[in-house]
């Protein structure tokens, strides 16, 4: 049986384990963020390749029973800019109001805590 010297190999293995933790975390974070976006882009590219059209949100709303519904439709790539501008106008105003409310609440919280804004 081979004898091990004290402190010979254990420290290098522990060092590699400690370095491996942040490296594995970073790799998992990159894969976890990139993979869903890449999969969605591949689906859109495949649909455009086969049909020549791009999937786009046609309607976001509620049906008779109050359930939310979302529908997609295939549109020519030239129409996407116009539809995107329409969606921006539709959702921009409520999002801007929400942003103003959040900033007001943050300012109120700062003033109550005594922190300068």
N, C-alpha and C positions, 0 to 999 in steps of 0.2 A: 504494500500500500504506500502511496506517495504521501509524504508529509507536507503540510502547508506551512509556510512561514507566516508569522504573525503580521497582519496588516499588509499583505502583499497584493492580493487580487480583490479583496472586498471593497476597498475604497474606490477603485476605478469602476466597478460595477455599480456602486451606489451613485457615483458621479454621473454615469450615463443614464441611470434611472431618473435622477433629478433634472437633467437636461432634457430628457425625453418627455417629461410631463408638459412643459409649456409648448414644446414642438408638436406634440400630439393634440393639445388643445387648439393651437393655431390651425393645424391641418383640419381638424374636425369643424372648426368655425368656418373656415374658407369653403370646405365642401358643403357644409350645411346651408350656407348662404348662396353659394354659386349654383349648386345642383338644381334646386327648384326653378331658378330663373332660366337656367340653360334648358331644362326640360320644357318649360313653357315656350321659350323661343323656338325650340325644335318642333313643337306641335304647330305653332303658327307658321313656321317656315314650310312644314310639310303640307299644311292646308293650302298655303299659297302656291306651292309647287304643283299640287294636283288640280286645284280649281282656278288658280289665277286671281283669287280674291282673298281678302284678309278678314278674319273674324273680328267683330266689333260689337260693343254693347249697344243694343238697339233700344231697349227700354228698361228702365229701373222704376219700379212702382209697386203698387199694392193691388191685389185683386179684390173681388167683391167681399170676400170673407176677412179681409184685412191682412192676409199673408203677403209678405214681401215676395216679389218675383223679379227675375232678371232674365233677359233674353238676349241671345247673341244672333247676329245675322252676318252673312258674308257680303262684304261691300268691295267694290273696286278700290285699289290702292289710292287712286286720285281723290276719292271722296273722304279719305280718312282725316285729312287736315280740317276740312269743314265740320265734320262730325265731332272731332276733338275740340274744336273751338266752341261748338254748341254745348258739349258736356262741361267745358270749363266755365262757361257762363252759368249753366244750370247749377253746378255744385260750388262755384267760386264764391257766390254771395253768402250762402249759409256757412261755408268754411271761414270766410272772413269775419262774419259775426261771431262765430265760435272763438276765433283767435282774439278778437277784441275783448270778449268776456274773460278769456283765460288770462290775458295781460292785465285786465282790471283786477281780477282776483289775486294775481301774483303781487301787484302793486299794493293792494290792501293788506295782504299778508306781510309784506315787507314793512309797511308803515306800522302795523300792530306789533311787530317784533322789534321795531326800533332800528332796523337796518336801513342805511341810505339806499335810495333806488338808483 
